[in-house]
Amino acid sequence: FMPPYVRSFIPGPGITVAPNSSLVIEFSEAMSESTINGTNLKLFSITNGVATEVTTGVSVSLDSNERRFVTVTHNALPAGEYEGRVLGGAANATGVAMRPPTQSSEIAFRSSFTVAGSSDSASPTVFPQLANNATAVPVNNTFQFGFNEQLLISTLSTSNITLSRGGTTVAITTKYDPGKNT
């Protein structure tokens, strides 16, 4: 067996983000909801090399579809250096943890980023977009759209992403890859 691992962490190492930017962690496989929590996923402020855990206003949530994507939201952060950490107790859906039981409180993954500027209040931009009333669009096709920024996985569903043929709404499924913003 192989323990789960972090496939991607957003923001990426060394990236500068707005104070209200969420963290998105992608795991290699479906994770156990009981281990994806504030005990095993933590946010730290780094000042002069000293890490202080940010506990006020931090929320951790696992996506309900694939159970591989975790969103960490928080109150707006003051400018500075931060580090996201995943501890060894985070486990996959079958109970295999990232670290052995004796190392469950040790760091299994960490990534640093910077917070600067003002909060992001602009709506994301979708690209490429099909022109309204486009013709000759293949049927049974996968339509892939990109975004100019990270989206909250919890806000993506077939109730706010729709596809129509003429005036008729067509049944679809949605999937979001935060590592690619698609």
Z-matrix of the N, CA and C atoms (Angstrom, degrees):
N
C 1 1.452
C 2 1.528 1 109.22
N 3 1.299 2 114.11 1 153.82
C 4 1.466 3 120.29 2 178.07
C 5 1.518 4 108.22 3 -124.08
N 6 1.311 5 117.87 4 131.00
C 7 1.466 6 118.74 5 179.59
C 8 1.527 7 110.92 6 -68.96
N 9 1.321 8 117.07 7 158.92
C 10 1.457 9 119.96 8 176.52
C 11 1.523 10 110.46 9 -66.39
N 12 1.312 11 115.77 10 160.53
C 13 1.462 12 120.95 11 177.39
C 14 1.526 13 109.47 12 -144.53
N 15 1.320 14 116.00 13 163.78
C 16 1.465 15 121.73 14 178.46
C 17 1.520 16 108.25 15 -82.35
N 18 1.337 17 117.01 16 120.44
C 19 1.476 18 122.25 17 177.81
C 20 1.517 19 111.21 18 -84.04
N 21 1.339 20 116.19 19 -38.37
C 22 1.464 21 119.12 20 178.17
C 23 1.516 22 109.31 21 -153.55
N 24 1.319 23 114.03 22 152.95
C 25 1.462 24 122.27 23 179.12
C 26 1.516 25 106.61 24 -136.26
N 27 1.316 26 115.44 25 125.04
C 28 1.460 27 120.29 26 -178.74
C 29 1.512 28 107.80 27 -121.10
N 30 1.332 29 118.89 28 125.80
C 31 1.459 30 127.32 29 11.16
C 32 1.528 31 111.61 30 -76.33
N 33 1.322 32 115.08 31 151.44
C 34 1.457 33 120.75 32 179.34
C 35 1.520 34 111.36 33 -66.40
N 36 1.329 35 116.07 34 164.31
C 37 1.469 36 120.50 35 -179.03
C 38 1.532 37 111.80 36 -55.67
N 39 1.331 38 115.68 37 130.19
C 40 1.454 39 121.22 38 176.67
C 41 1.518 40 115.51 39 79.51
N 42 1.310 41 118.64 40 -0.80
C 43 1.466 42 122.31 41 -178.69
C 44 1.529 43 109.47 42 -76.53
N 45 1.341 44 116.41 43 146.45
C 46 1.460 45 122.26 44 175.16
C 47 1.520 46 108.37 45 -102.00
N 48 1.339 47 116.19 46 129.82
C 49 1.465 48 121.66 47 -176.91
C 50 1.522 49 110.94 48 -128.53
N 51 1.332 50 115.28 49 166.80
C 52 1.465 51 122.03 50 176.74
C 53 1.530 52 109.72 51 -71.77
N 54 1.329 53 117.24 52 156.35
C 55 1.474 54 121.50 53 -177.93
C 56 1.524 55 115.39 54 -58.73
N 57 1.332 56 117.85 55 -24.90
C 58 1.463 57 120.30 56 -178.07
C 59 1.527 58 113.04 57 -103.60
N 60 1.318 59 117.90 58 15.07
C 61 1.469 60 121.41 59 179.62
C 62 1.523 61 110.64 60 -72.07
N 63 1.319 62 115.96 61 133.21
C 64 1.464 63 120.92 62 176.99
C 65 1.517 64 110.08 63 -80.90
N 66 1.317 65 115.80 64 159.55
C 67 1.452 66 121.71 65 172.42
C 68 1.522 67 107.21 66 -97.31
N 69 1.321 68 117.24 67 139.66
C 70 1.458 69 121.33 68 176.33
C 71 1.525 70 107.36 69 -126.22
N 72 1.322 71 115.88 70 125.44
C 73 1.462 72 121.96 71 -179.11
C 74 1.517 73 107.42 72 -117.23
N 75 1.332 74 115.77 73 125.75
C 76 1.465 75 120.73 74 176.61
C 77 1.525 76 108.37 75 -106.16
N 78 1.332 77 116.30 76 125.54
C 79 1.458 78 121.62 77 177.43
C 80 1.526 79 110.13 78 -97.08
N 81 1.310 80 115.94 79 163.03
C 82 1.458 81 122.36 80 -177.64
C 83 1.517 82 113.30 81 -70.98
N 84 1.316 83 117.66 82 -17.39
C 85 1.458 84 121.60 83 -176.34
C 86 1.527 85 109.65 84 -158.52
N 87 1.327 86 116.25 85 173.61
C 88 1.459 87 121.09 86 178.69
C 89 1.525 88 109.77 87 -59.57
N 90 1.326 89 115.79 88 137.52
C 91 1.461 90 121.73 89 -176.16
C 92 1.525 91 111.05 90 -110.30
N 93 1.328 92 115.04 91 158.29
C 94 1.461 93 122.30 92 177.65
C 95 1.529 94 109.32 93 -78.38
N 96 1.312 95 115.83 94 121.69
C 97 1.466 96 120.16 95 -178.26
C 98 1.528 97 111.69 96 -59.28
N 99 1.324 98 117.45 97 -32.01
C 100 1.463 99 120.22 98 -177.80
C 101 1.534 100 112.76 99 -69.34
N 102 1.337 101 117.97 100 -16.70
C 103 1.466 102 120.16 101 -179.78
C 104 1.524 103 113.03 102 -107.11
N 105 1.325 104 116.87 103 -5.64
C 106 1.465 105 120.32 104 178.76
C 107 1.520 106 106.66 105 -96.31
N 108 1.325 107 114.58 106 92.80
C 109 1.463 108 120.68 107 -172.82
C 110 1.531 109 109.70 108 -156.61
N 111 1.312 110 115.98 109 -178.10
C 112 1.455 111 121.71 110 -179.16
C 113 1.517 112 114.23 111 -67.83
N 114 1.314 113 117.81 112 -11.48
C 115 1.463 114 121.09 113 175.71
C 116 1.526 115 110.79 114 -77.47
N 117 1.329 116 116.39 115 -38.72
C 118 1.467 117 120.97 116 -175.29
C 119 1.525 118 114.72 117 -103.73
N 120 1.327 119 118.23 118 -12.55
C 121 1.460 120 122.03 119 175.98
C 122 1.516 121 107.44 120 -125.30
N 123 1.312 122 115.94 121 121.97
C 124 1.467 123 119.95 122 -172.25
C 125 1.520 124 111.50 123 -133.26
N 126 1.323 125 114.72 124 153.49
C 127 1.458 126 123.40 125 176.11
C 128 1.523 127 107.97 126 -118.64
N 129 1.335 128 116.03 127 131.62
C 130 1.457 129 121.40 128 -178.86
C 131 1.519 130 110.60 129 -125.31
N 132 1.319 131 115.51 130 143.68
C 133 1.463 132 123.13 131 169.56
C 134 1.523 133 105.85 132 -93.34
N 135 1.336 134 117.05 133 134.83
C 136 1.462 135 121.18 134 -179.16
C 137 1.532 136 108.14 135 -112.78
N 138 1.318 137 116.92 136 116.32
C 139 1.461 138 122.23 137 178.67
C 140 1.522 139 108.71 138 -127.66
N 141 1.330 140 115.49 139 120.48
C 142 1.475 141 121.12 140 -178.22
C 143 1.527 142 111.87 141 51.00
N 144 1.333 143 116.25 142 40.12
C 145 1.451 144 121.51 143 177.74
C 146 1.508 145 115.65 144 79.56
N 147 1.341 146 117.67 145 0.24
C 148 1.466 147 121.78 146 -179.46
C 149 1.531 148 108.87 147 -103.02
N 150 1.342 149 115.86 148 126.26
C 151 1.460 150 121.75 149 -179.56
C 152 1.523 151 110.70 150 -92.05
N 153 1.350 152 116.11 151 127.87
C 154 1.452 153 122.49 152 176.81
C 155 1.527 154 108.00 153 -122.73
N 156 1.322 155 117.30 154 123.37
C 157 1.459 156 119.90 155 -177.46
C 158 1.527 157 111.21 156 -66.14
N 159 1.340 158 115.85 157 134.68
C 160 1.462 159 122.85 158 174.27
C 161 1.528 160 105.67 159 -90.65
N 162 1.321 161 116.55 160 114.57
C 163 1.467 162 119.59 161 -176.52
C 164 1.529 163 113.10 162 -114.22
N 165 1.320 164 118.03 163 -26.87
C 166 1.459 165 121.43 164 -177.10
C 167 1.526 166 110.42 165 -76.39
N 168 1.327 167 115.92 166 125.89
C 169 1.454 168 121.45 167 174.45
C 170 1.519 169 115.10 168 74.70
N 171 1.332 170 119.19 169 13.29
C 172 1.460 171 121.83 170 179.65
C 173 1.526 172 109.29 171 -92.49
N 174 1.328 173 116.10 172 132.58
C 175 1.460 174 121.93 173 -179.75
C 176 1.525 175 108.95 174 -132.71
N 177 1.333 176 116.67 175 136.22
C 178 1.463 177 122.90 176 -179.29
C 179 1.517 178 108.26 177 -116.86
N 180 1.352 179 117.47 178 128.63
C 181 1.466 180 119.22 179 178.35
C 182 1.525 181 110.78 180 -139.81
N 183 1.325 182 115.22 181 139.78
C 184 1.461 183 123.83 182 179.19
C 185 1.515 184 108.25 183 -98.37
N 186 1.353 185 116.80 184 136.67
C 187 1.463 186 118.57 185 179.92
C 188 1.524 187 109.59 186 -64.51
N 189 1.321 188 116.68 187 147.26
C 190 1.463 189 121.00 188 -175.02
C 191 1.525 190 112.85 189 -87.64
N 192 1.332 191 118.41 190 -10.09
C 193 1.467 192 121.11 191 -179.77
C 194 1.522 193 111.56 192 -82.80
N 195 1.318 194 115.84 193 -79.10
C 196 1.463 195 121.44 194 -175.97
C 197 1.521 196 112.97 195 -86.32
N 198 1.331 197 116.44 196 -19.58
C 199 1.465 198 123.39 197 -177.33
C 200 1.530 199 111.93 198 59.32
N 201 1.347 200 116.25 199 31.77
C 202 1.465 201 121.66 200 176.93
C 203 1.520 202 112.04 201 -112.43
N 204 1.317 203 117.05 202 -16.94
C 205 1.455 204 121.49 203 -173.99
C 206 1.524 205 110.57 204 -109.05
N 207 1.324 206 115.25 205 130.47
C 208 1.458 207 121.28 206 -179.66
C 209 1.521 208 108.25 207 -118.06
N 210 1.315 209 116.55 208 133.89
C 211 1.457 210 121.71 209 175.08
C 212 1.524 211 107.96 210 -110.94
N 213 1.321 212 115.66 211 129.38
C 214 1.460 213 121.69 212 175.70
C 215 1.522 214 106.13 213 -112.26
N 216 1.327 215 116.13 214 111.83
C 217 1.466 216 120.55 215 177.47
C 218 1.528 217 107.73 216 -104.31
N 219 1.316 218 114.69 217 162.14
C 220 1.463 219 119.84 218 -175.53
C 221 1.513 220 109.12 219 -159.98
N 222 1.318 221 115.61 220 165.01
C 223 1.466 222 119.78 221 170.51
C 224 1.521 223 107.39 222 -64.31
N 225 1.333 224 116.85 223 159.11
C 226 1.465 225 119.74 224 178.39
C 227 1.528 226 109.79 225 -53.95
N 228 1.308 227 115.87 226 131.29
C 229 1.470 228 121.44 227 -177.24
C 230 1.519 229 111.07 228 -92.36
N 231 1.316 230 118.12 229 143.17
C 232 1.459 231 119.96 230 173.18
C 233 1.528 232 109.94 231 -68.87
N 234 1.313 233 116.09 232 156.99
C 235 1.471 234 120.79 233 179.21
C 236 1.523 235 109.50 234 -56.21
N 237 1.323 236 115.68 235 143.54
C 238 1.457 237 120.17 236 177.55
C 239 1.509 238 112.39 237 151.42
N 240 1.329 239 114.80 238 -170.25
C 241 1.464 240 122.43 239 179.70
C 242 1.521 241 109.70 240 -95.27
N 243 1.346 242 116.43 241 141.39
C 244 1.465 243 122.20 242 -179.23
C 245 1.517 244 109.78 243 -137.44
N 246 1.328 245 114.07 244 160.42
C 247 1.457 246 119.99 245 177.85
C 248 1.524 247 109.07 246 -140.57
N 249 1.328 248 116.05 247 130.79
C 250 1.454 249 121.76 248 172.45
C 251 1.512 250 108.44 249 -96.81
N 252 1.327 251 116.66 250 137.78
C 253 1.464 252 120.82 251 -178.41
C 254 1.529 253 110.36 252 -130.84
N 255 1.319 254 114.66 253 141.06
C 256 1.458 255 121.77 254 171.36
C 257 1.523 256 105.92 255 -115.24
N 258 1.328 257 116.39 256 124.74
C 259 1.460 258 120.48 257 -178.73
C 260 1.531 259 110.96 258 -91.05
N 261 1.314 260 115.37 259 163.02
C 262 1.455 261 122.46 260 -174.17
C 263 1.504 262 116.43 261 -62.04
N 264 1.334 263 118.47 262 -16.77
C 265 1.460 264 121.60 263 179.91
C 266 1.517 265 114.56 264 -76.55
N 267 1.333 266 118.28 265 -11.09
C 268 1.469 267 120.73 266 176.42
C 269 1.523 268 107.85 267 -65.03
N 270 1.333 269 117.05 268 126.28
C 271 1.461 270 121.30 269 -173.07
C 272 1.527 271 111.90 270 -126.48
N 273 1.342 272 114.80 271 155.55
C 274 1.463 273 119.01 272 177.45
C 275 1.531 274 110.24 273 -77.51
N 276 1.328 275 116.22 274 179.03
C 277 1.468 276 121.53 275 -174.38
C 278 1.528 277 112.93 276 -63.50
N 279 1.337 278 117.41 277 -21.65
C 280 1.463 279 119.98 278 178.45
C 281 1.524 280 111.95 279 -94.35
N 282 1.346 281 117.57 280 1.59
C 283 1.461 282 121.64 281 175.53
C 284 1.514 283 115.92 282 96.21
N 285 1.339 284 117.93 283 4.11
C 286 1.461 285 120.20 284 177.95
C 287 1.528 286 108.23 285 -80.14
N 288 1.320 287 116.21 286 119.49
C 289 1.469 288 121.56 287 -177.35
C 290 1.527 289 110.84 288 -85.04
N 291 1.324 290 115.06 289 163.67
C 292 1.461 291 121.16 290 178.83
C 293 1.528 292 112.00 291 -67.53
N 294 1.316 293 116.89 292 -27.56
C 295 1.466 294 122.77 293 178.77
C 296 1.530 295 108.57 294 -132.83
N 297 1.341 296 117.92 295 159.98
C 298 1.469 297 120.52 296 175.88
C 299 1.533 298 110.44 297 -58.32
N 300 1.336 299 117.54 298 157.27
C 301 1.473 300 120.99 299 -177.75
C 302 1.531 301 113.95 300 -52.53
N 303 1.323 302 118.23 301 -34.53
C 304 1.469 303 120.30 302 -179.67
C 305 1.527 304 112.29 303 -73.13
N 306 1.361 305 116.88 304 -9.15
C 307 1.469 306 121.53 305 -179.16
C 308 1.529 307 111.86 306 -119.18
N 309 1.328 308 117.29 307 21.98
C 310 1.469 309 120.63 308 -175.36
C 311 1.521 310 113.66 309 -63.21
N 312 1.338 311 118.23 310 -24.96
C 313 1.469 312 120.11 311 -179.58
C 314 1.535 313 111.98 312 -98.18
N 315 1.333 314 117.34 313 5.00
C 316 1.460 315 120.56 314 177.66
C 317 1.521 316 110.60 315 -88.62
N 318 1.319 317 116.61 316 156.01
C 319 1.464 318 121.82 317 -178.22
C 320 1.527 319 109.76 318 -71.44
N 321 1.335 320 115.68 319 124.30
C 322 1.461 321 121.85 320 176.36
C 323 1.531 322 110.41 321 -98.23
N 324 1.339 323 116.13 322 -26.46
C 325 1.466 324 121.56 323 -179.55
C 326 1.517 325 107.81 324 -155.50
N 327 1.345 326 115.67 325 144.56
C 328 1.469 327 120.56 326 174.13
C 329 1.524 328 108.86 327 -147.44
N 330 1.323 329 115.13 328 151.38
C 331 1.457 330 121.04 329 176.29
C 332 1.531 331 108.44 330 -151.05
N 333 1.334 332 116.14 331 137.34
C 334 1.467 333 121.87 332 -177.55
C 335 1.519 334 111.24 333 -106.76
N 336 1.323 335 115.52 334 149.14
C 337 1.464 336 122.15 335 177.97
C 338 1.516 337 108.33 336 -151.89
N 339 1.328 338 115.67 337 169.37
C 340 1.462 339 122.19 338 -178.49
C 341 1.521 340 109.81 339 -116.92
N 342 1.326 341 116.37 340 142.90
C 343 1.465 342 122.36 341 174.15
C 344 1.516 343 107.37 342 -110.37
N 345 1.329 344 116.05 343 130.65
C 346 1.469 345 121.39 344 178.62
C 347 1.525 346 108.96 345 -156.02
N 348 1.327 347 115.75 346 165.55
C 349 1.457 348 121.24 347 175.73
C 350 1.509 349 112.91 348 80.14
N 351 1.340 350 114.69 349 -158.62
C 352 1.463 351 120.23 350 -178.41
C 353 1.523 352 109.88 351 -107.37
N 354 1.328 353 115.78 352 166.55
C 355 1.461 354 120.79 353 -178.45
C 356 1.519 355 110.96 354 -62.63
N 357 1.329 356 114.84 355 146.96
C 358 1.461 357 122.36 356 179.06
C 359 1.521 358 108.39 357 -83.02
N 360 1.332 359 116.75 358 117.70
C 361 1.460 360 120.24 359 178.70
C 362 1.525 361 111.89 360 -120.68
N 363 1.338 362 116.99 361 2.65
C 364 1.466 363 121.11 362 -178.99
C 365 1.530 364 110.26 363 -81.85
N 366 1.321 365 115.76 364 143.30
C 367 1.462 366 120.64 365 175.88
C 368 1.521 367 109.41 366 -69.92
N 369 1.342 368 117.18 367 147.26
C 370 1.463 369 119.07 368 177.86
C 371 1.528 370 111.28 369 -67.67
N 372 1.302 371 115.88 370 153.16
C 373 1.463 372 122.69 371 176.65
C 374 1.520 373 108.56 372 -100.51
N 375 1.330 374 116.58 373 135.51
C 376 1.456 375 122.41 374 178.15
C 377 1.522 376 108.40 375 -98.24
N 378 1.346 377 117.05 376 135.86
C 379 1.467 378 120.73 377 175.37
C 380 1.517 379 109.04 378 -150.33
N 381 1.308 380 124.64 379 158.01
C 382 1.464 381 120.76 380 -23.30
C 383 1.516 382 109.02 381 -70.87
N 384 1.264 383 116.22 382 155.43
C 385 1.451 384 120.61 383 179.47
C 386 1.514 385 108.64 384 -109.49
N 387 1.314 386 115.95 385 139.32
C 388 1.456 387 119.13 386 171.36
C 389 1.519 388 107.33 387 -73.65
N 390 1.293 389 115.65 388 141.41
C 391 1.459 390 119.37 389 177.42
C 392 1.523 391 109.24 390 -64.89
N 393 1.315 392 116.65 391 144.45
C 394 1.451 393 120.95 392 176.17
C 395 1.524 394 108.52 393 -57.07
N 396 1.314 395 116.64 394 136.11
C 397 1.465 396 123.33 395 -179.01
C 398 1.526 397 112.99 396 63.90
N 399 1.328 398 117.85 397 29.68
C 400 1.463 399 121.50 398 178.17
C 401 1.525 400 109.61 399 -60.35
N 402 1.322 401 116.35 400 145.12
C 403 1.464 402 121.44 401 178.51
C 404 1.522 403 109.16 402 -117.43
N 405 1.324 404 116.10 403 169.16
C 406 1.466 405 123.84 404 179.43
C 407 1.532 406 112.02 405 59.45
N 408 1.323 407 116.71 406 31.76
C 409 1.462 408 121.28 407 176.59
C 410 1.526 409 106.73 408 -85.29
N 411 1.341 410 119.34 409 125.56
C 412 1.468 411 121.10 410 -177.49
C 413 1.527 412 112.17 411 -60.59
N 414 1.330 413 115.67 412 146.47
C 415 1.462 414 120.61 413 175.46
C 416 1.527 415 108.28 414 -87.12
N 417 1.312 416 116.81 415 164.23
C 418 1.473 417 122.29 416 -179.04
C 419 1.523 418 111.28 417 52.03
N 420 1.293 419 116.20 418 44.22
C 421 1.455 420 122.19 419 -177.12
C 422 1.524 421 109.73 420 -114.85
N 423 1.319 422 115.36 421 153.32
C 424 1.459 423 120.02 422 172.58
C 425 1.523 424 107.40 423 -91.97
N 426 1.314 425 115.73 424 124.91
C 427 1.456 426 120.63 425 177.03
C 428 1.514 427 107.38 426 -100.30
N 429 1.308 428 115.46 427 123.14
C 430 1.460 429 120.00 428 -178.79
C 431 1.524 430 108.73 429 -115.30
N 432 1.328 431 114.81 430 128.07
C 433 1.451 432 121.23 431 179.93
C 434 1.508 433 108.94 432 -121.80
N 435 1.308 434 116.77 433 143.39
C 436 1.455 435 121.75 434 177.22
C 437 1.520 436 110.44 435 -106.47
N 438 1.308 437 115.18 436 164.86
C 439 1.462 438 121.85 437 179.97
C 440 1.517 439 108.52 438 -131.98
N 441 1.315 440 116.94 439 151.16
C 442 1.459 441 120.83 440 -178.22
C 443 1.521 442 113.51 441 -80.46
N 444 1.337 443 117.69 442 -3.42
C 445 1.458 444 121.43 443 179.80
C 446 1.519 445 109.33 444 -157.22
N 447 1.328 446 115.85 445 168.85
C 448 1.461 447 121.44 446 178.81
C 449 1.519 448 110.64 447 -64.38
N 450 1.319 449 115.39 448 143.72
C 451 1.455 450 121.58 449 175.06
C 452 1.523 451 108.69 450 -111.08
N 453 1.307 452 116.76 451 152.84
C 454 1.454 453 120.33 452 173.37
C 455 1.527 454 107.64 453 -77.35
N 456 1.313 455 117.02 454 120.06
C 457 1.462 456 121.75 455 -176.86
C 458 1.520 457 110.83 456 -56.42
N 459 1.319 458 116.99 457 -36.14
C 460 1.467 459 120.79 458 -177.85
C 461 1.526 460 112.89 459 -65.26
N 462 1.338 461 118.25 460 -15.07
C 463 1.468 462 120.49 461 -178.94
C 464 1.520 463 112.71 462 -94.88
N 465 1.328 464 118.27 463 -1.12
C 466 1.463 465 121.01 464 -176.76
C 467 1.515 466 110.60 465 -100.50
N 468 1.318 467 116.02 466 121.31
C 469 1.464 468 120.48 467 178.99
C 470 1.520 469 108.95 468 -159.49
N 471 1.319 470 115.71 469 173.14
C 472 1.463 471 120.01 470 178.39
C 473 1.525 472 111.93 471 -74.23
N 474 1.335 473 117.56 472 -3.56
C 475 1.469 474 118.42 473 175.04
C 476 1.528 475 111.45 474 -83.34
N 477 1.348 476 117.74 475 -21.54
C 478 1.463 477 118.70 476 178.41
C 479 1.526 478 112.99 477 -121.18
N 480 1.322 479 117.87 478 2.29
C 481 1.470 480 122.66 479 171.37
C 482 1.521 481 105.54 480 -124.62
N 483 1.318 482 116.77 481 115.62
C 484 1.460 483 120.52 482 -176.18
C 485 1.525 484 110.69 483 -130.60
N 486 1.320 485 114.51 484 159.32
C 487 1.460 486 122.53 485 176.14
C 488 1.515 487 106.98 486 -133.04
N 489 1.337 488 116.08 487 132.43
C 490 1.461 489 120.04 488 -179.25
C 491 1.515 490 110.48 489 -123.25
N 492 1.320 491 115.11 490 145.01
C 493 1.460 492 121.93 491 171.42
C 494 1.517 493 105.62 492 -115.69
N 495 1.334 494 114.11 493 108.93
C 496 1.460 495 117.69 494 -171.15
C 497 1.504 496 107.45 495 67.11
N 498 1.304 497 117.67 496 -126.48
C 499 1.462 498 121.37 497 177.39
C 500 1.517 499 112.94 498 -100.06
N 501 1.339 500 116.64 499 7.42
C 502 1.458 501 120.74 500 -175.69
C 503 1.526 502 110.79 501 -103.82
N 504 1.322 503 115.82 502 127.80
C 505 1.458 504 120.44 503 176.85
C 506 1.520 505 109.17 504 -74.62
N 507 1.331 506 116.18 505 134.26
C 508 1.463 507 122.87 506 -178.09
C 509 1.529 508 108.64 507 -103.06
N 510 1.343 509 116.62 508 140.48
C 511 1.472 510 121.12 509 178.83
C 512 1.533 511 109.28 510 -66.26
N 513 1.344 512 116.35 511 134.46
C 514 1.458 513 121.70 512 -179.85
C 515 1.523 514 110.36 513 -138.10
N 516 1.304 515 115.40 514 167.07
C 517 1.457 516 121.61 515 168.01
C 518 1.516 517 106.65 516 -121.59
N 519 1.314 518 116.90 517 151.60
C 520 1.461 519 120.60 518 -179.72
C 521 1.519 520 110.05 519 -119.18
N 522 1.307 521 115.25 520 148.82
C 523 1.455 522 122.20 521 176.09
C 524 1.522 523 106.85 522 -148.61
N 525 1.313 524 116.72 523 134.56
C 526 1.458 525 121.45 524 -178.36
C 527 1.522 526 109.60 525 -122.98
N 528 1.315 527 116.01 526 131.55
C 529 1.465 528 122.03 527 177.24
C 530 1.523 529 107.41 528 -110.89
N 531 1.344 530 118.25 529 100.95
C 532 1.462 531 119.50 530 -176.70
C 533 1.532 532 113.29 531 -67.36
N 534 1.318 533 117.40 532 -19.25
C 535 1.453 534 119.67 533 176.85
C 536 1.519 535 112.11 534 -69.97
N 537 1.327 536 116.00 535 -25.68
C 538 1.465 537 121.57 536 -179.61
C 539 1.527 538 112.64 537 -111.46
N 540 1.322 539 118.05 538 -9.14
C 541 1.473 540 122.86 539 -172.92
C 542 1.513 541 111.36 540 58.81
N 543 1.348 542 117.34 541 38.02
C 544 1.469 543 121.07 542 179.32
C 545 1.512 544 110.18 543 -127.40
